[in-house]
Amino acid sequence: MNGLTSLPTTPAYHPGPLGVRTAFVLAVPGSKERDAQRPAAGDTGDNLDRIPLHLHRHDPAAFPSTHRYDYRIANAWETIMFGDDSMPDLTDVCKPDNVARLAEQLEGIATIVALSAPAIAGLEGASIHPTYSHTVHPGMRGLNNYYRGLGNDKEGRQRRVEERCQRSAAEVIASQG
């Protein structure tokens, strides 16, 4: 299919524009994605718009845009989860029907960025090697927990979010393999 897809946008999947060659793989859609009926909504989406800005500076051929919906977005698990039970079990992510779905959604993609442990596990289960990977999900919970040293006072929140996204992008770039 050469990067083309007829699969529709859902809370767990966005095909991107025709001919897209780069994809981001997240963990699971949550309540914001359910409400928006597309992946990477809410804080996760806002942060996913910040991260490609840094990736674009590193490799503009693989990351020609700084906007998340100019890329394919898939989730390792497509069942909507939120609250205390907001991450899928890795054994579920690696089940044959799930990894087949993920492989179909990523058909024709040259550059794959895995952004969470479930994303990495799902890709491994599908025998797909991501171009870049980082175990930290780009949602605020993931970034705040991983980059705790930046503080959490009310003042400077925007600066800290930008710094966390910049550090996350730097770690994604460093993971190139």
C-alpha positions, -999 to +999 in steps of 0.1 A: +000+000+000+031+023+001+020+044+031-016+047+019-044+035+041-082+033+039-085+026+076-107+053+093-097+076+121-107+062+155-098+071+191-069+046+187-058+054+152-052+082+128-040+073+093-023+106+085-023+122+051-019+101+020+017+090+015+028+095+051+060+076+059+063+083+097+042+070+125+040+075+163+029+045+183+014+053+217+000+030+244-038+032+246-066+057+240-081+073+270-112+094+278-099+125+259-094+103+228-129+088+233-144+123+235-124+137+205-128+104+184-092+106+174-059+096+191-035+119+209-060+143+223-058+164+254-024+169+271-009+139+252-018+155+219-005+189+230+028+173+240+029+152+208+028+185+189+058+197+209+080+166+204+080+166+166+093+202+166+125+189+181+125+157+159+120+179+128+152+199+137+171+166+140+158+148+109+135+170+086+133+142+060+117+117+085+098+145+104+087+170+077+060+185+099+057+197+135+020+188+137+010+154+151-019+148+127+005+151+097+018+117+109+002+083+113-007+077+150-015+042+163-019+028+198-005-005+210-039-014+225-071+000+210-095-005+239-102+028+256-088+029+292-086+056+318-084+063+355-064+039+377-064+012+350-050+034+322-023+012+308-028-022+290-013-054+302+017-062+280+005-098+275-027-085+260-008-061+238+013-090+224-017-112+216-017-123+179-049-105+169-037-073+184-002-073+169-018-082+135-040-051+138-009-030+147+011-044+118-018-036+094-020+000+107+018+005+102+020-011+067+041+011+044+056+032+072+094+038+070+100+056+103+083+044+135+085+062+169+074+040+198+064+062+228+057+039+258+065+004+271+033-010+256+041+005+222+076-011+222+061-045+233+034-044+207+059-036+179+082-064+192+052-088+192+045-078+155+082-083+147+085-046+138+117-028+148+110+009+157+133+035+143+131+054+176+118+044+210+113+058+244+096+041+273+080+074+285+044+081+272+040+117+261+010+123+284+015+146+314+015+117+339+043+099+320+064+131+315+059+143+351+068+110+366+099+105+344+112+141+347+105+148+383+136+169+389+121+199+371+096+206+399+059+211+400+051+245+413+023+265+396+047+292+383+067+281+354+044+252+344+046+260+307+084+262+308+085+228+326+062+212+300+084+225+272+115+213+290+100+178+296+090+175+259+124+187+247+142+162+270+118+134+258+125+143+222+163+143+229+160+108+244+139+096+214+166+109+190+193+092+211+174+059+208+177+058+170+185+022+161 
